[in-house]
Amino acid sequence: MSTKVERSCGAQRRTRENVRLALAVSLALAPLASALAEIKPLVDFRLRSESVEQTPFANEADVTTLRGRLGVEVGKLWSTAFLIEGEGVTPLNGDYRPDTSVANMTTFPVIPDPEGYEINRLQLTNTSLPGTALTLGRQRINLDDQRFMGNSGWRQNEQTYDGFRVVNKSVKNLSIDAAYFNQANRFFGPESPQGRYEGDNFYANLGYQTPIGKLSGFAYVFDFDTLTRFPGLTAGQAAALNPVRASTETYGVRIAGDRALGKVKLGYNASYADQKSLQNNPLDFSLSYRLAEVTAGYRVFTFGLGQELMEGNGTVGFATPMSTLHKFQGWADKFLTTPANGMDDRYASLGVATKKLGMFDSFSASVVYHSYATDRMSIDLGSEVNLQLQAKWKRFVARQVCDYSAQAGETPAIYRDTSKLWAQLDFVW
């Protein structure tokens, strides 16, 4: 009898132990199950046709490319989220020159969308600290107006950064954003001599929301390594493209905001920065940057005026190598590198946008006119007209047209007349 009781008690103990073990395992796996339940697929496709007609090239460059991004974001496990995303760019047809190599240099203008396949983003983000996000890995970074740090989202191959980033918003109205990165994966692609910029690079960006807008202070210290892989280029050409010439420290301030004046919405944006070369830079310089921009919106219309000044000393101009370059100084991309005598870009814009137009969920159109000159010596660098139509209907359709005209007899020969046309279709899920 006692033996049966002992067996029964032993069985009950084992049952209780098994229940405790099952509960412990369930509790331990609960965060994993929750994270797996929050899996978010990342799907992004862009089909684009681009043509470029540029003096004095013998042929017009024309290419259709398909850019695809596929990935997954896994929800937070112990306050840490995981993201992985691949990217591929495939030319479907056409003739063009995808980078600044000497191949076809005199035959086709550049369309910097080379074929390539790579890991676009691979990152861990931890949010265990109050109001703080810590991100480690290959990531997307866009700051302020993207003049100094951006992802160059217009090009098919996105610009990303390998490093560690801290974003803190625990104090009301205050944001702190700082990062170290040892490699910038540029939009030229992994096979291009300009596709990877390595080095010890750091930035800090502090923003405070005031009654008149967001006031920001920033520091960008780019200490790039010297590149030696420029096949087929002369020593002078290779030196001009070497990222070590963009090794600089830049410090500045920015204010951006808007105000309602009756039925008119007034927007404003102003920036100032000083830049100095670092010790490893073969050039010794100290230059400044200034931007002033104002917009006025009334109903569906928006009008804008602006001026961007970048100093040059006759040898080198103010550098913004990590910028979203296509966003500034015209869509023809004639001034991706600031002219040695600097840049004075004066521009005016007119746009119309509506949330509903016929079958479209939204529609917008804009025109921008640029007048270019050097900041030093005031050499006329020509003018440019940009046109854009955008329509959204579940899928996003965008078209851009730009025409750059040099000033005959005065504009340096490297800036030739250029016309570009794009048609594209985006699908994001």
Number of C-alpha atoms within 10 A of each C-alpha: 6 7 8 9 10 11 12 12 12 12 12 12 12 12 12 12 12 12 12 12 12 12 12 12 11 13 12 11 13 13 16 17 14 14 20 15 12 14 16 14 15 16 15 15 19 18 20 21 19 21 22 22 19 21 14 13 15 12 16 18 22 22 21 19 21 20 22 20 21 16 18 15 20 20 21 21 17 12 14 17 19 19 21 20 20 17 20 19 22 17 19 13 11 13 18 25 22 21 21 20 16 13 12 15 14 12 16 22 27 19 21 18 25 23 20 17 18 14 14 22 20 18 19 19 20 18 17 12 11 10 12 18 18 17 21 19 19 24 25 19 16 17 14 16 15 18 16 20 21 22 25 23 17 14 17 26 29 19 27 24 26 20 20 20 22 17 19 18 15 13 11 8 11 16 18 18 18 17 20 19 21 18 19 23 23 21 24 25 25 17 13 19 20 21 16 20 23 20 18 15 20 19 20 18 20 17 20 17 16 13 10 12 17 18 19 20 18 20 20 22 20 28 25 24 20 17 17 10 12 19 10 11 14 11 9 8 12 17 17 14 17 20 22 24 22 27 27 26 19 24 18 18 18 21 21 20 17 17 14 11 10 8 9 15 15 19 17 19 18 18 18 16 19 17 21 21 24 20 11 16 19 13 15 14 17 17 19 20 20 18 17 17 18 18 19 19 19 13 11 11 16 18 18 18 17 18 18 20 20 23 26 25 16 12 12 22 25 30 27 20 22 25 21 23 25 17 15 17 24 25 23 22 16 18 15 17 17 20 24 17 22 29 26 25 22 19 21 18 18 18 18 17 18 15 12 14 13 7 10 16 15 17 20 19 17 18 18 20 20 20 20 23 21 23 22 18 11 13 18 19 24 20 20 24 21 20 19 16 18 17 23 19 12 13 13 17 19 17 18 19 19 22 21 26 17 20 18 13 8 11 18 14 11 9 17 20 21 20 21 22 17 18 16 18 17 18 14 12 10
